[in-house]
């Protein structure tokens, strides 16, 4: 399950990547998806995540009244939006908690493997399957 923080972070990261640096092609949905998230955030935020609400508000201020055509046509404005989104990106990065790392450890040879190699039949009390 994807959390609200992860969803917004992915959208903001994609926006920063597309709007920063060299001019890259982007679809209207790049901005539209963030706007839709902002519009629906009030009903989705069932945990009352205040830190995420602050990040959403920054996105809202950065994109309020902004047209996709204006971003495409004006390079300076494009970089201004990218910088605003970088600020949000940094804020979201500080909120993300890494998933625990699971290490698989190889257990030494099992009783079954020992008996297979020696061509022996295990006693029922030694067999892990019984």
C-alpha positions in Angstrom: 0.0 0.0 0.0 1.3 3.4 -0.9 1.1 6.1 1.7 0.0 9.7 1.0 3.6 10.9 1.7 5.0 8.4 -0.8 2.4 9.4 -3.4 3.1 13.1 -3.1 6.9 12.6 -3.0 6.8 10.6 -6.2 4.7 13.3 -8.0 7.0 16.1 -6.7 10.2 14.2 -7.6 8.8 13.6 -11.1 7.9 17.3 -11.4 11.3 18.5 -10.2 13.0 16.1 -12.6 10.9 17.2 -15.6 11.1 21.0 -14.9 14.7 21.3 -13.8 17.8 21.6 -15.9 17.4 21.2 -19.7 14.0 21.7 -21.1 12.1 18.4 -21.2 8.8 17.5 -22.5 6.0 17.0 -19.9 2.4 16.2 -20.1 -0.5 18.2 -18.7 -1.0 15.4 -16.2 2.3 16.2 -14.5 0.7 19.3 -12.9 -2.9 18.0 -13.1 -2.1 15.0 -10.9 -0.6 17.2 -8.2 -3.6 19.5 -8.4 -6.0 16.5 -8.1 -4.0 15.3 -5.0 -4.2 18.7 -3.5 -8.0 18.9 -4.1 -8.6 15.5 -2.6 -6.1 15.8 0.3 -8.6 17.0 2.9 -10.6 13.8 2.6 -7.6 11.5 2.2 -5.7 12.8 5.2 -7.5 10.6 7.8 -4.5 10.6 10.1 -4.4 14.4 10.3 -0.7 14.5 9.1 0.2 18.1 9.8 3.7 17.9 8.3 2.2 16.5 5.0 -0.5 19.1 5.1 2.2 21.8 5.2 3.9 20.3 2.2 0.6 20.1 0.3 -0.1 23.7 1.2 3.4 24.7 -0.3 2.5 22.8 -3.5 -0.8 24.6 -3.6 0.8 28.0 -3.3 3.4 27.1 -5.9 0.8 25.9 -8.4 -2.1 28.1 -7.6 -3.3 29.9 -10.8 -0.4 28.4 -12.8 -1.2 27.2 -16.3 0.7 24.4 -17.9 1.1 26.6 -21.0 2.8 29.3 -19.0 5.2 26.7 -17.6 6.0 25.5 -21.1 6.4 28.9 -22.7 8.4 30.8 -20.0 11.7 29.3 -19.0 12.2 31.6 -16.1 8.8 30.8 -14.7 9.5 27.1 -15.3 12.6 27.3 -13.2 10.7 29.3 -10.5 8.1 26.5 -10.3 10.9 23.9 -10.2 12.7 25.7 -7.4 9.4 25.9 -5.4 8.9 22.2 -5.9 12.5 21.4 -4.9 11.7 23.1 -1.6 8.7 20.8 -1.1 10.9 17.8 -2.3 13.4 18.5 0.5 10.6 18.8 3.1 9.1 15.5 2.0 12.5 13.8 2.0 12.9 14.7 5.6 9.5 13.1 6.4 10.2 9.8 4.6 11.0 6.8 6.8 13.0 4.1 5.2 11.5 0.6 5.2 13.3 -1.8 7.4 16.0 -3.9 5.7 15.3 -7.5 5.8 18.2 -9.8 5.6 17.9 -13.4 4.5 20.4 -15.5 6.2 21.4 -18.8 4.9 21.0 -21.5 7.5 23.7 -24.2 7.5 22.9 -27.5 6.0 19.7 -28.9 7.4 19.2 -32.4 8.8 17.5 -33.4 5.6 20.4 -32.2 3.4 22.8 -34.2 5.7 20.8 -37.3 5.3 20.5 -36.9 1.5 24.2 -36.5 1.1 24.9 -39.5 3.2 22.1 -41.5 1.6 20.6 -42.1 5.1 17.0 -42.1 6.2 16.2 -39.7 9.0 14.5 -40.7 12.1 11.1 -39.1 12.5 12.2 -37.2 15.6 15.1 -35.6 13.7 13.1 -34.7 10.6 11.9 -31.0 10.6 8.8 -31.9 8.5 7.2 -34.2 11.1 
